[in-house]
Amino acid sequence: MTQTINGVESKFVDAGGVKTHYLEAGSGEPVLLLHGAGPGVTAESNWSETIPALAERYRVLAPEMIGFGTSGRAPELHYRTSTWVNHVVSFLDALNLSNANFVGNSLGGMVSIFIALEHPERVKRMVLMGAPGVGLQMTEGLKALRAYEPSLEGMRDLLRTHFAYDPAIATDELIQRRYEASAMADEHENYRAIHKGQSSRDNPPLNEEVVRKIETPTLLVHGRDDQVLSVDISWNMVRLLPRADLHVFHDCGHWAQLERSGEFNRLVGDFFASTDQKSCG
């Protein structure tokens, strides 16, 4: 069943055996938006300000990766980086897309990196926004994210204290929607499994040697004041990635796509439109 609201279609597709919910808008060259791993995250809550703007120039696709939103769950709640990599590649296959431009937020950035490593032909260009990488360290924001227990007050504190530079960005409506999503039946058990999987030693290593192998043109975007994943990660990555540029937003936390939406959308749209093969800007 397809539902359309303000030009954005809500759809489902079978991606490698996983019932996958995604949002779609616009036409033209495909742009794939991959969300982060915060509690109660959905494609809509992560990309509400991004989809309409990019859809003026591109075919925008925002799937909810396995384990998130209303997409399927992993068997026995066993998540690894490969779980999401395989799911996203299957999603591209299900839509008959040989490749796409990627925008990866946080966990979505990590997934984008490993798709670029393992399936470089599928990633035309990629934007890594507030993404993990070389030099990742535990922060107070990351501790709070992983320790989250479902409650309205807990969600309010997480989003306003740790995610956003300006607490007003985390509106009462957003807090309520994300809390309700995080408190659905079995959702918290699933959330715990997701973050346990991210800490697993079964995940492939991401070190300097590995990153230097990525030839995909890349734009790194980071909030200077990100309390979840430090901007130092992107400074490390831009020195290692052979074809990368970096844009740092001041007075911005972990949500550049919401906190600096107009500038972010223009930056990303122009990056994907560039035909310069020698530079990413």
N, C-alpha and C positions, 0 to 999 in steps of 0.2 A: 504493500500500500504506500502511495506517495502523497505527502502533504506539503502544500506550498504556503509559506507565510512571508509576505513582503519580498517576493521574488526568490526566496531561498527554499529549495526543495529538501524535505526530509525523506530519506529512502533507506531501504535495506537491500543487501546483496550477500550472497554466499561467497565468502572469501576463504578458500581452502578448508571448507567444512565449517566455518565459523559464521554464524548469522551476524552480519556487520552493519551497524547503523552509521549513516554518513549524511552530511549536508552538502548540497551542490547548488551552485549559482554561476551565472555568466556563461561565456563561450570563448573559444579560442585555445591558446596553448594551456595545457593543464598545470595547475599549481596545487600541490598537496600540502595541507596543513596538518601537522601532527602535534597534538596537545601534550601537556605535562602530566604529572602523576599526583597532584595534590588531591586531598579528599573532596569527593563530590564533583570532580571535574567532568565536564561534558564538552563536546565539540562546540555547542552553542555558547556556554559560559566562557570558554577559552578564546573563541574567535568571533564574538558578536560584533566587534568593531572592525574586524579585518575582512570578513567575507564580502560585505556589500561594496567596500572600496576596491578590493582587488578584482571583484566580479565585473567591474566596469571595463577591465582590460583582458581578463583571463577566465578560463573555466576553472572555478575554484571547487576543490573537493576536500572536505574535512571529515575524515573517518574517526570513529571512536575505536581505538585499538582494543584488541582482545583484553577483557578484564575491566573495561571502563564503560561508563554510560549504559546504554541499552544493548551493546554488543555482547556476544557470548563470553563465557568464562573458560579459563583453561582447565583441562581435565586434572582433577586432584589438586587444583590450585597451585600448580607448579610453574612458576614464571621465571624466565631467563631473558637476557637481551635477545637471544635467538628466537624466542617466542614471538616477540613483537616484530622483529625483522622479517620472519617468515610470513607473519600475518599481513604486513603492509605490502610485501611483494605479491602475495596472493590477491590482495585487494586490487593492485594494479592489473594483474592478470584477469581478474573478474570483470574489469571495465575495459579490457582489451587495450591497455595503455602500455606502450613499449617503454616509455620514460615520462618523467615529469620534473618540474621544478619543485623543490622541497622547502618548506619552512618548518623547522623543528623547535618547539619550545620545551626547554628543560629535558625531561625524559625523551620527548619527541626529537630533540636535537641529538641525543645519544643514538637513538634508533636511526636517524638520518646518517650519522657518521658511519655506522656499521653497514648500512645498505650501500653507501658510497664505496666502502672498502670491499665488500663481498659481491656486490652487483653494480659496479661502476657505470654500466651501460644504462641503468634505470634512473640515474640521477643526473639531470642536465646541469642544474645549478642548485645550490642549497644555501639557505639562511639558517644560521644557528643562533637562536635567541635565548640568552640566559641559560646556556646549555652546559652540561658537565664536560669534562675534558681533562687534559694533563694538568696536574696540580690540584685536583679536587680534594678539599679538606672538609671535615665536619664543621658546620657552622651552627649557631644558635637557631637560625631559621630552619635548617635541615633537621636538627634535633626535634624542634617543635612539630614540624610536618610529620615526621615518622612516629612521634609519640601521640598524635592526635587521637582523642576519644570522642565519639559523636555527641555533641551538645551544641546548642545555638551559641552559647557564650564562648565555647572552645573554638568554634569556627570564626566568630567575630574577632577573637584575639589573634588567631593565626593569620587571617587575611589582613587585618588592619595593623598589626604590630610587626609582622615579619614579611608579608608579601608586597605591600604597597608602600611607596615612599610617602604619598599623601593618603592618609587613612580614608578620606572622603571617597576615593576611588572604589573602595569596598562598600558599596551601598547596602542598605538594609535588605533590599530585594535580592541582591547577589548573595549576601550572607545566608538569607533564608533558603534560597534555591539550592545552594551548595550544601547547606546543612541537611536539608531534606533528602538530597541525593545520597549523602554519606550515611544516612541513618536507615536506608532501606534494608529489608530483610537480607541477611547474609553479606551485606555489602562491606561491613567492617572486617569480617574474616577475610574477605577477598582483598581488601586494602592492605591488611597485615601481610598477606602472602605476596602481594606485589612488591612491597618494600623489603621483605625478606629476600626475595629473588634478586633485587637490585644489589644486595650486599653479598650475594653468593660468589664463591670462588669459582663456580662453574662458568661464570661469564668470561668472555674473551678479554685479554688485557688491552688497555688503551694507554700506550706509552709513546715516547718521542719517536722511536723507530717506526711504529705503526702509523702514527699521524703523518709523518713525512711522506708516506706512500700515497696519500690521497691527492689525486690530481683534479678533483672536481672543483670548479670555480666556486668560491665560498665567500659569503658575507657574514661576519660575526657581528651580532648586535647584543649589547649588554647595558644594563642600568648600572651606573657608577655606584649606586647605593644599594645594590642587591644584597640582601641579608640571607638569602637562601643559598645561592651559588655565587661566590665572589667574582667580581670583574677580573681579578687576577688570572682566572682560568682562561678567559678570552685573550688576555695579553699573552699568555703562554702559547695558546693555539695559533694566534696570528703569526707568531715567529716560526712556527713549525710547519703549518700548512703551506705548500708551495704556491698556491694561487688564492690567497685570502686577503681581504680587507677587513677592517674593524671600525665600527661606529659605536661610540660610547655616549649614552644619554645622561646628562647630569640631572640631579633631583629626580631620580627614577630608580625604582626597586626591581622586583622580579617580573614585572608585568609591562614591559615596554609596549606591547601591542595594545594595552588599555591606557596606560599612563601617558604615553606619547603617541597616541593612535594616528593622528594626521601625518606626523613626520615619519612614523614607522611605515605606514602604508605607501607613502610616496617613495621612500627609500627602497623598499622591497620591490614595488612595482617597476621602478626604473632599473634596478639591478637585473631583474629578469628580462627586461626589454633590451639590455645592452647586447651589442653584437661584437664587442671587443674581446677577442680571444686571448689577449696578452695581459689583460688586467681585469679585475673583478668589479671595479667601480663604475 
